[in-house]
Amino acid sequence: MKAVSVVTIKKELQHRSSEELMELCLRLSKFKKENKELLTYLLFESHDEAGYIETVKQELDQQFNNINTDSYFYIKKSIRKILRNLKKYARYSLKKETEVELLFYFCATLKDFKPSIKYNVTLTNIYNRQILSIKKTVKTLHEDLQYDYRMMLEDLED
């Protein structure tokens, strides 16, 4: 089965009643965890962005604490998984400030991680790519925020 375009879906949804829309949303939430997470964000957490960021940071801390540090192989796999989740949570928000805050937190946590990422090229490259991503995103923000984030970047790069 081929999926139709978003425009077509939007036109069709305009002809549905609010009860039908609610049923469609509930049915959609049953099929994928990401759909349910997005609905949770939109319904319960989108009004409090700072609270959402703190919740994600706590989850990141928990994931960092659960990393198997026996070998760099396991560390790399876990770090990639954490970064994938972080990007997903940032995508739910659609706010560049949220993405930057989460990436700053990820990089700061990764920099302080034991065993050090300096001894592994892959982990160092992941860290450096995220720093570049932060720089690129910061350029699109308001000038005052750019200044604040550049100061934070300088602290992170030292």
N, C-alpha and C positions, 0 to 999 in steps of 0.2 A: 504494500500500500504506500502510495506516495503522499507526503504531507503537502498541504496547500500553503500558500503564502500567508504571512502575518496580516496583510491588508485584507485578504479574503476572510480570514478568521475574525478580524475586527468588524467587518461589515455584517457577518453572520451574528456576532454577539450583540450587535445593536438591536437586532430583532427579537432577542430573547427577553423573557421576564426576569425580574430580580431573583425569584425563587429558582428558576432554571439555571441562572448564573451561579447561584450558591451551590446547587447540586453538581454542576460541572466542576467548580473549584474543589469541592470535597472529593469528587471522583478522581480528579487530577492529582490531588495530594496523596492518594493511596498508591500511586504507581511508582513514584520515585522519591527517594529521601530528599533530594535536592529541591523538588517541588514543595515538599512539606516545610523544609527549612526556609525557603524563600517566602512562603505564605506566613510563617511564624515571624520572620523579620518584618514583613509589610504590615501585619496586623498588630503586633505587640511591641516591636522594638524600634521601628522607624521614627517614632516621635522623640526618642531619647537616644541620640547618636552617641553621646559620651558614654552612656550606660552600655550600649551595644559594643563599643570599642573595648570597654573594660571586661565585658563578658568574653569577648574573643581573646583578649590578652590572657585571661585566666585559663582558658582552654589551651592556648599556646604553651603557657607555663606547664600545664599538666602533661602535654604531649612531649615537651622537652625533658621533663622529669622521667618519662617512661622510655626514653631512648636507651637501647642496649648499647653500652659503650665497650663491649668486648673487642670489637674491631671496627675499623673505619668503614668497612663495607656496610655494616648494620647502621652506623651513624649516617652515612650518605643516604641510604634508603629512607630512613626516618626523617631526615631533614627535607628531602624532596617531598615526602608526604605532607609534612607540616606546611611547607611552602604552597603546595597545591591547595590545601584547605584554606590557608590564609587568603590566597587569590580568590577562591570561591566566595569567602565571606566578604571580601572587599567588593566583589562584583554584585553582591546582593544590594549593597548600599548605593552604588552608583555615584558616590561622592569622592572626589579626588583627595580631599583632606583625610578621609577615613583610610583610604588606601595608603597614603603616605605615613600616617600615624602607625598603622599596623606593620608596614615595612620597616619603619624605624625601630619599632619594638623587636621585630624579628632579627634585624641586623645586630642590635645591641645584645640580645640574648645569645645569638650565635657567636658574636665576638667574645663574650665572657664564658662560652661553653668550655667545659673540661671533658676530655682532652682537647687541647687547642686545635683550632682549624688550620693554624699556620703550617702544620706538618702534613697537610693533605691538599694537593693541588685542586682536586674537584671541589672540596668544600670552600676553599679560598675563592675559586671561580664563581661559585654560587653566591657567595657573599658580595663579591665585586659586581656581579650582574645586578644584584638587588640595589646596590648603591647607585649604579648607573640608572636603574629604573626610577629610583627616588628622584635623582637629579632631573630626569626627563619630565616626570610628573610635576615636580615643583615649578618648573618653568611655565606651566599652564595656569598656575594659581595667582591669586591677588598679590600685589607687590609686598604688602606688609607680611603676609604669610610666607612669601618667598624668603624674606630676610630672616624670619624666625627659623624656618626650616634649614636655611643655609648655615646658620649658627649651629644648629643641631648636627648637621652633616659634618662640619668641621670637627666637632667633638667626637663624632663617630669614626672619622678617618684618622684621628691621631693614634 
